[in-house]
Amino acid sequence: MIIYPAIDIRGGRCVRLTEGRFDAETVFADDPAEMAAKWAACGAEWLHLVDLDGALPVIERILKTVKIPVELGGGIRNLQAVEKLLELGVERLILGSAAVKNPELVKEACAKYPGHIAVGIDAKNGDVAIEGWGEGSGVAATELAKKMADYGVTTIIFTDISRDGMLSGVNAEATAALARACGVPIIASGGVASLDDIRNVKKYEKDGVAGCIIGKAIYTGAVNLADALKIAAAKEE
């Protein structure tokens, strides 16, 4: 299982939002590239970046700073943006609201760039939320995941909005259920509070839960990234 340290970028700084709300922002570092180097030095195999306000220069700096692959989400709404970001060196792009509002973009991107397109499914009580979690979509998370699998998406990031940034525990069971339903590897996101959450998510690796994103917990010190990486890498007994 892969651990993805999260770097959310807004105003050129490394921030975390609680439940996706811009009025509930905490700044954790002034230099996101410095944080990227720190997590890479801890042994991270991947980084999870979220561009909250058009942070292309910061993303370019991160890509030049670290040698590990990077996945990026946030505001990617057309094929030109997909192409540009992949050319810059981003390994995997995460399409979020577009999966609901413009599914043809996902289908086209998957066909043109196989293996490089992921979809972010953010849900509350099983209903997919879009536009920075500000709107409900009326679409069930399971239904959307199956559709995206048919389109050729090879990774899905599932966030339980009610837990994101709350340090209240990962919804590992719902993540595993989604993986079983769609047959696509799922990365769990939202709510990591302790190393026990990593252990809990890892229990579902055989169900298709392939990774876990950690944000607030590694910034507050609630979770030591090196310890989390050891748990994730441990072989099943």
Disulfide bonds with the S-S distance in Angstrom:
none
